[in-house]
Amino acid sequence: MLNLQGKHALIFGVASEASIAWAIARKLHDAGASITLGYQQRFKSRILQLVKSGEIPVAHYERCDVANPEELEAFFGGIQHPIDILVHSIAYADPTTFAKPVRDITAEEFTAALVPSAYSLIPLLRAALPKMSPEASVMTMTYLGGQRVCANYKLMGIAKAALEATVRELAADVGQRGIRVNAISAGPIKTLAASQIAGFDDMMRVYEAVAPMRRCVNQDDVGNLAAFLASDLARNITGQVMFVDAGYSILAMAELR
Ligand SMILES: NC(=O)c1ccc[n+]([C@@H]2O[C@H](COP(=O)([O-])OP(=O)(O)OC[C@H]3O[C@@H](n4cnc5c(N)ncnc54)[C@H](O)[C@@H]3O)[C@@H](O)[C@H]2O)c1
């Protein structure tokens, strides 16, 4: 049975009620885990509103920009309990780069997207490691654009490819300690980050029209998989990219009926 009683989850990536990370927090809490949030300062007021709403009891919350070593150190210095679950639900690229042909991407734009969206999983895990319990579960969020060319995803596709390779390397790095590292690849879901992607509504329409299950996924679908990956039921699953996308990723030639 899926039981996270007594487990402590650190979740990074809540910016609003629509964030995938918030749905993950809900599902982990429902299964018995206690929830700590690390948030970006620019979303502080939204975080306070969410915490005050009491919808999900949040044991602890503190600012933490994962690209900022001082904030990472301060955040993890304040963690008093063993970390059983670490959720990285983070991505960032300047909105202009989503529309920009990849051949025109500069080194600065590449770095500005790849550091928060892919590299940041490394310092996050490194900072958490001394306090991680044996058999801890680490997870991050990715998209099919990391494996195939998806309309309007461009630079972020490169970032997700790097993130997925990082997951495999980290899984190999920490596997002997009993720690697992996986990625969840979700179909398109309306969130703040998604609103930066041109043509996002079209992406959702395409999924509804041709995905084997003829529908889109939602935040709770991702939260359910996250709860499974966090649990002992997934104790021998690591280094994987697991899809929650109503089957869209299996397609090569879709039927339009
Ligand atoms: N929404 C989708 O369609 C979809 C599909 C597949 C994968 N994903 C991925 O899911 C993850 C969460 O995105 P979301 O859709 O919930 O959007 P969101 O806007 O709610 O979340 C993005 C989060 O990234 C955080 N972030 C960015 N840079 C950061 C930094 N330097 N330090 C700390 N936090 C930082 C933001 O604060 C925000 O909380 C992302 O990795 C995204 O690429 C989203």
The ligand as an SDF file (V2000), in Angstrom:
LIG
                    3D

 44 48  0  0  0  0  0  0  0  0999 V2000
    3.1090   22.7540  -17.2020 N   0  0  0  0  0  0  0  0  0  0  0  0
    3.4620   21.8670  -18.1120 C   0  0  0  0  0  0  0  0  0  0  0  0
    2.8320   21.7060  -19.1620 O   0  0  0  0  0  0  0  0  0  0  0  0
    4.6810   21.0070  -17.8480 C   0  0  0  0  0  0  0  0  0  0  0  0
    4.8260   19.8140  -18.5900 C   0  0  0  0  0  0  0  0  0  0  0  0
    5.9540   19.0380  -18.3660 C   0  0  0  0  0  0  0  0  0  0  0  0
    6.9100   19.4360  -17.4460 C   0  0  0  0  0  0  0  0  0  0  0  0
    6.7300   20.6000  -16.7510 N   0  0  0  0  0  0  0  0  0  0  0  0
    7.7640   21.0010  -15.8030 C   0  0  0  0  0  0  0  0  0  0  0  0
    7.2200   21.0230  -14.5140 O   0  0  0  0  0  0  0  0  0  0  0  0
    8.0210   21.8820  -13.7060 C   0  0  0  0  0  0  0  0  0  0  0  0
    7.1310   22.8270  -12.9160 C   0  0  0  0  0  0  0  0  0  0  0  0
    6.5080   23.7510  -13.7910 O   0  0  0  0  0  0  0  0  0  0  0  0
    4.9860   24.1870  -13.6570 P   0  0  0  0  0  0  0  0  0  0  0  0
    4.3760   23.9140  -14.9810 O   0  0  0  0  0  0  0  0  0  0  0  0
    4.3740   23.6480  -12.4320 O   0  0  0  0  0  0  0  0  0  0  0  0
    5.1040   25.7750  -13.5900 O   0  0  0  0  0  0  0  0  0  0  0  0
    5.2710   26.7890  -12.3490 P   0  0  0  0  0  0  0  0  0  0  0  0
    5.4970   28.1200  -12.9950 O   0  0  0  0  0  0  0  0  0  0  0  0
    4.1390   26.6710  -11.4260 O   0  0  0  0  0  0  0  0  0  0  0  0
    6.5930   26.2820  -11.6520 O   0  0  0  0  0  0  0  0  0  0  0  0
    7.8900   26.6180  -12.0860 C   0  0  0  0  0  0  0  0  0  0  0  0
    8.6870   26.8280  -10.8170 C   0  0  0  0  0  0  0  0  0  0  0  0
   10.0830   26.9600  -11.1090 O   0  0  0  0  0  0  0  0  0  0  0  0
   10.5710   27.7790  -10.0490 C   0  0  0  0  0  0  0  0  0  0  0  0
   11.9160   28.2630  -10.3480 N   0  0  0  0  0  0  0  0  0  0  0  0
   12.4020   28.7530  -11.5120 C   0  0  0  0  0  0  0  0  0  0  0  0
   13.6880   29.1250  -11.3440 N   0  0  0  0  0  0  0  0  0  0  0  0
   14.0040   28.8420  -10.0540 C   0  0  0  0  0  0  0  0  0  0  0  0
   15.1670   29.0050   -9.2600 C   0  0  0  0  0  0  0  0  0  0  0  0
   16.2860   29.5300   -9.7790 N   0  0  0  0  0  0  0  0  0  0  0  0
   15.1410   28.6140   -7.9640 N   0  0  0  0  0  0  0  0  0  0  0  0
   14.0190   28.0850   -7.4040 C   0  0  0  0  0  0  0  0  0  0  0  0
   12.8860   27.9150   -8.1100 N   0  0  0  0  0  0  0  0  0  0  0  0
   12.8760   28.2930   -9.4080 C   0  0  0  0  0  0  0  0  0  0  0  0
    9.5570   28.9090   -9.9550 C   0  0  0  0  0  0  0  0  0  0  0  0
    9.6770   29.6060   -8.7400 O   0  0  0  0  0  0  0  0  0  0  0  0
    8.2670   28.1060  -10.0620 C   0  0  0  0  0  0  0  0  0  0  0  0
    7.8330   27.7580   -8.7640 O   0  0  0  0  0  0  0  0  0  0  0  0
    9.0030   22.5590  -14.6660 C   0  0  0  0  0  0  0  0  0  0  0  0
   10.2230   21.8640  -14.6560 O   0  0  0  0  0  0  0  0  0  0  0  0
    8.3180   22.3830  -15.9970 C   0  0  0  0  0  0  0  0  0  0  0  0
    9.2210   22.4390  -17.1000 O   0  0  0  0  0  0  0  0  0  0  0  0
    5.6410   21.3890  -16.9320 C   0  0  0  0  0  0  0  0  0  0  0  0
  1  2  1  0
  2  3  2  0
  2  4  1  0
  4  5  1  0
  4 44  2  0
  5  6  2  0
  6  7  1  0
  7  8  2  0
  8  9  1  0
  8 44  1  0
  9 10  1  0
  9 42  1  0
 10 11  1  0
 11 12  1  0
 11 40  1  0
 12 13  1  0
 13 14  1  0
 14 15  2  0
 14 16  1  0
 14 17  1  0
 17 18  1  0
 18 19  2  0
 18 20  1  0
 18 21  1  0
 21 22  1  0
 22 23  1  0
 23 24  1  0
 23 38  1  0
 24 25  1  0
 25 26  1  0
 25 36  1  0
 26 27  1  0
 26 35  1  0
 27 28  2  0
 28 29  1  0
 29 30  1  0
 29 35  2  0
 30 31  1  0
 30 32  2  0
 32 33  1  0
 33 34  2  0
 34 35  1  0
 36 37  1  0
 36 38  1  0
 38 39  1  0
 40 41  1  0
 40 42  1  0
 42 43  1  0
M  CHG  2   8   1  16  -1
M  END
$$$$
